[in-house]
Amino acid sequence: MKSTTRLVSSSKKIALVAHDHCKSELLRWVKENREALSQHQLFATGTTGNILSRETGLEITSLMSGPMGGDQQLGAMICEKKIDVLIFFWDPLSAVPHDPDVKALLRIAAVWNIPVAINRASARYLITSPLMAEEVSVEVPDYDAYLTERL
């Protein structure tokens, strides 16, 4: 597929997701990075968003719970260029019933070339990157050209 570029503004749209065993770690990370995160628009799956909002006072748009469709909602938002960064503290040691949704979300993030952090270390690298506060040009699939070729 051909590619094109899209301009991501200096105020990023960040999705925050955590599996049950990782919610406390994500909460700790969000508290540690509250000031930086407050400069961006935040989205989260249901339970995670409610916890983070209540505990930090940050304005967070909560979607459905992950197993109830929240992961798929975020995937759709990535395709629509409504999410710029995915912070997903996932638990690789526990089976989750919605594992296919999790894999689909990570696949879509890769397809649309958005930065993804899967743990505290990678989340720290992302949030402290100078690019988080800058307008950035990102290469993405040229879906319009793809549709034109198919018609």
C-alpha positions in Angstrom: 0.0 0.0 0.0 1.2 3.5 -0.8 1.9 5.9 2.1 1.2 9.5 2.8 2.0 11.7 5.8 -0.2 13.2 8.4 0.6 16.0 10.7 0.2 15.3 14.4 -0.3 18.4 16.5 1.8 19.3 19.5 -1.2 18.4 21.7 -1.5 14.7 21.3 -4.6 12.5 21.6 -3.4 9.8 24.0 -5.2 6.5 24.7 -4.6 4.9 28.1 -5.4 1.2 28.6 -4.5 -1.3 31.3 -5.4 -4.9 32.0 -6.7 -5.5 35.5 -3.4 -6.6 37.0 -1.7 -3.5 35.6 -4.2 -0.8 36.5 -2.3 0.2 39.7 0.9 0.5 37.7 -0.7 2.7 35.1 -2.3 4.9 37.8 1.1 5.3 39.4 2.6 6.2 36.0 -0.2 8.7 35.3 0.3 10.4 38.7 4.0 10.6 38.1 3.4 12.2 34.7 0.3 14.2 35.5 1.7 17.5 34.4 2.9 16.3 31.0 -0.3 14.4 30.4 -2.4 17.5 31.2 -1.1 19.1 28.0 -2.8 16.5 25.9 -6.3 15.1 25.2 -6.7 11.8 27.1 -8.9 8.8 26.2 -9.2 5.5 28.1 -11.2 2.3 28.2 -14.1 2.4 30.7 -12.8 1.1 34.0 -9.3 2.4 33.5 -10.6 5.9 32.6 -12.9 6.1 35.5 -10.1 5.2 38.0 -7.6 7.5 36.4 -10.0 10.4 36.3 -11.1 10.0 39.9 -7.6 9.5 41.3 -5.8 12.2 39.3 -8.4 14.8 38.5 -7.4 14.7 34.8 -10.0 15.1 32.2 -10.3 11.8 30.5 -12.8 10.7 27.9 -13.9 7.2 29.0 -15.1 4.7 26.3 -16.6 1.3 26.9 -14.7 -1.3 29.1 -12.2 -3.2 27.0 -14.0 -6.5 27.0 -17.3 -4.8 26.2 -15.9 -3.1 23.1 -13.6 -0.4 24.3 -10.5 -1.9 22.6 -12.4 -1.9 19.4 -13.6 1.7 19.9 -10.0 2.8 20.3 -9.0 0.8 17.2 -11.6 2.6 15.2 -10.4 6.0 16.6 -6.9 5.1 15.5 -8.1 4.4 12.0 -10.0 7.7 12.0 -6.8 9.5 13.1 -8.4 10.4 16.4 -5.7 8.8 18.5 -2.0 9.7 18.2 -0.4 7.6 20.9 -1.3 4.4 22.7 -0.2 3.7 26.3 -1.3 0.1 27.0 -0.1 -1.5 30.2 -0.9 -5.1 29.2 -0.4 -8.2 31.3 1.5 -10.8 29.2 1.3 -13.4 32.0 -2.5 -13.5 32.4 -5.0 -14.8 29.8 -7.8 -12.4 29.1 -11.1 -13.4 27.5 -10.9 -10.5 25.0 -7.4 -11.4 23.8 -8.4 -11.2 20.1 -9.6 -7.6 20.7 -6.3 -6.7 22.3 -4.3 -8.2 19.4 -6.5 -6.3 16.9 -5.9 -3.0 18.8 -2.1 -3.5 18.7 -2.2 -4.6 15.1 -4.2 -1.4 14.1 -1.7 0.7 16.1 1.1 -0.8 14.0 -0.8 -0.4 10.7 -1.4 3.3 11.4 2.1 3.8 12.7 1.3 5.3 16.0 3.7 5.1 19.0 2.8 2.4 21.5 4.1 1.9 25.0 3.4 -1.4 26.6 5.0 -0.9 30.1 6.4 1.7 32.4 9.8 1.8 30.7 8.5 2.4 27.2 5.8 4.8 28.5 8.5 6.8 30.2 10.5 7.0 27.0 7.4 8.2 25.1 6.2 10.8 27.5 9.7 12.4 27.9 10.4 12.5 24.2 10.7 16.1 22.9 8.4 15.0 20.1 5.5 14.8 22.5 5.4 18.6 22.7 6.1 19.2 19.0 4.1 19.0 15.8 5.2 15.8 14.0 4.8 14.4 10.5 4.0 10.7 10.5 4.0 8.3 7.6 0.6 6.4 7.4 -1.1 4.2 4.8 -2.7 6.2 2.0 -6.1 4.7 2.3 -7.7 7.2 -0.2 -5.2 6.1 -2.9 -5.9 2.4 -2.0 -9.6 3.0 -2.5 -9.1 4.8 -5.8 -6.9 1.9 -7.1 -9.6 -0.6 -6.2 -12.5 1.2 -8.0 
